[in-house]
Amino acid sequence: MPDAPTAFYLALEDEPHDAVTLQALADWYDDQGDADAAACLRWAVRRGLGPYRYRKGAGLTIASEGWHDGWLWWATDDPDFGRDWGHPPSCRLPSAVWKRLRHTFGYPPAVFKEYPTSREAYEALIDAWARVRPDALEAAGRERP
């Protein structure tokens, strides 16, 4: 039987946007003393954010043989680039967060960063989010960096 976080992340493989699972995972992080991870997941749920599962031939306007079928994307919310590719707004992160995401590409990506599992996608988000804290910037009424 998997440990609690592994069970939550396995559930997110089937439904990467599942708010109930994300809230439960946030509670688990709180119980472990990781307030940043919990706050990040709650921030994502409040904004309806979750990674997009890329499928070859799924109707995107842009495609590449180098993209991994079934992998999860976080995309940038840059209004001037990539919005017409066909991925949903729910996977688009504020640029300040997106720029700090670790990724698997051997070059600097311009529109999205991809991850083989939900766990890797959300852990990359948690790591980047902790360095930016967009909720604190928004509460202070300041622009995101």
C-alpha positions as CSV (number, residue, x, y, z in Angstrom):
1,M,0.0,0.0,0.0
2,P,1.5,3.4,-1.0
3,D,2.1,6.1,1.6
4,A,-0.3,9.0,1.7
5,P,1.4,11.5,-0.7
6,T,2.0,8.7,-3.2
7,A,-1.7,7.7,-3.0
8,F,-2.8,11.3,-3.6
9,Y,-0.4,11.7,-6.6
10,L,-1.5,8.4,-8.0
11,A,-5.1,9.7,-7.9
12,L,-4.0,12.8,-9.7
13,E,-2.7,10.7,-12.5
14,D,-6.2,10.0,-13.5
15,E,-7.6,13.5,-12.7
16,P,-4.8,16.1,-12.6
17,H,-7.3,18.9,-11.8
18,D,-9.2,17.0,-9.0
19,A,-9.9,19.7,-6.4
20,V,-10.8,17.3,-3.6
21,T,-7.6,15.3,-4.0
22,L,-5.5,18.5,-4.2
23,Q,-7.2,19.8,-1.1
24,A,-6.5,16.6,0.7
25,L,-2.9,16.7,-0.4
26,A,-2.7,20.3,0.8
27,D,-4.0,19.1,4.2
28,W,-1.4,16.4,4.3
29,Y,1.4,18.9,3.5
30,D,0.0,21.1,6.3
31,D,0.1,18.2,8.7
32,Q,3.7,17.6,7.8
33,G,4.6,21.2,8.5
34,D,5.1,22.2,4.8
35,A,2.9,25.3,4.8
36,D,4.3,26.5,1.4
37,A,3.3,23.3,-0.4
38,A,-0.1,23.4,1.2
39,A,-0.6,27.1,0.3
40,C,0.5,26.5,-3.3
41,L,-2.0,23.7,-3.9
42,R,-4.8,25.7,-2.4
43,W,-3.8,28.7,-4.6
44,A,-3.9,26.4,-7.7
45,V,-7.4,25.1,-6.6
46,R,-8.8,28.6,-6.0
47,R,-7.7,29.6,-9.5
48,G,-8.8,26.3,-11.2
49,L,-5.2,25.5,-12.3
50,G,-3.9,22.1,-13.1
51,P,-1.5,20.6,-15.7
52,Y,-2.7,19.7,-19.1
53,R,-2.1,16.1,-20.3
54,Y,-0.7,16.3,-23.8
55,R,-1.9,13.7,-26.3
56,K,-0.5,13.4,-29.8
57,G,-3.1,14.1,-32.4
58,A,-5.4,15.8,-29.8
59,G,-6.0,18.8,-32.0
60,L,-3.4,21.3,-30.9
61,T,-2.5,23.8,-33.5
62,I,1.2,23.2,-32.9
63,A,2.8,19.8,-32.5
64,S,6.2,18.2,-32.4
65,E,7.5,14.7,-32.5
66,G,9.7,15.6,-29.6
67,W,6.8,16.1,-27.2
68,H,6.0,13.2,-24.9
69,D,2.5,11.6,-25.3
70,G,0.7,11.5,-22.0
71,W,3.1,13.9,-20.2
72,L,1.7,16.9,-18.3
73,W,2.2,20.5,-19.2
74,W,2.4,23.8,-17.3
75,A,2.2,26.6,-19.8
76,T,3.0,30.3,-19.5
77,D,0.2,32.9,-19.4
78,D,2.2,35.1,-21.7
79,P,-0.6,36.9,-23.7
80,D,1.7,37.4,-26.7
81,F,3.0,33.9,-27.2
82,G,1.5,30.4,-27.3
83,R,-2.1,31.1,-26.4
84,D,-3.2,29.9,-29.9
85,W,-1.7,26.5,-29.5
86,G,-4.9,25.0,-28.2
87,H,-3.9,24.0,-24.7
88,P,-6.5,25.1,-22.0
89,P,-6.2,28.2,-19.9
90,S,-6.3,26.1,-16.8
91,C,-2.7,25.0,-17.3
92,R,-1.3,28.5,-17.8
93,L,0.7,29.9,-14.9
94,P,1.7,33.4,-14.1
95,S,5.0,34.1,-15.9
96,A,6.8,34.7,-12.6
97,V,6.0,31.2,-11.5
98,W,6.3,29.5,-14.9
99,K,9.8,31.0,-15.4
100,R,11.0,29.3,-12.2
101,L,9.7,25.8,-13.0
102,R,12.3,23.2,-13.4
103,H,11.8,21.2,-16.6
104,T,13.0,18.3,-18.7
105,F,14.0,20.1,-21.9
106,G,17.6,20.5,-22.9
107,Y,16.8,24.1,-24.0
108,P,14.9,27.0,-22.6
109,P,11.2,26.4,-23.5
110,A,9.0,29.3,-24.6
111,V,5.4,28.1,-24.0
112,F,5.2,25.0,-21.8
113,K,7.3,22.7,-19.6
114,E,6.4,19.0,-19.5
115,Y,6.5,16.4,-16.8
116,P,6.1,12.6,-16.9
117,T,3.9,12.4,-13.8
118,S,1.4,14.5,-11.8
119,R,3.7,14.3,-8.9
120,E,6.6,15.8,-10.9
121,A,4.4,18.5,-12.3
122,Y,3.0,19.5,-8.9
123,E,6.3,19.3,-7.1
124,A,7.8,21.5,-9.8
125,L,4.9,24.0,-9.2
126,I,5.4,23.8,-5.4
127,D,9.1,24.5,-5.7
128,A,8.6,27.5,-8.1
129,W,5.6,28.9,-6.2
130,A,7.6,29.0,-3.0
131,R,10.2,31.3,-4.6
132,V,7.5,33.7,-5.9
133,R,4.6,33.5,-3.5
134,P,2.1,35.1,-5.9
135,D,-0.6,35.0,-3.2
136,A,1.4,37.4,-1.0
137,L,2.1,39.7,-3.9
138,E,-1.6,39.8,-4.9
139,A,-2.6,40.4,-1.3
140,A,-0.2,43.4,-1.1
141,G,-1.7,44.7,-4.4
142,R,1.6,44.5,-6.2
143,E,2.4,43.2,-9.7
144,R,3.9,39.8,-10.1
145,P,7.6,39.9,-10.8
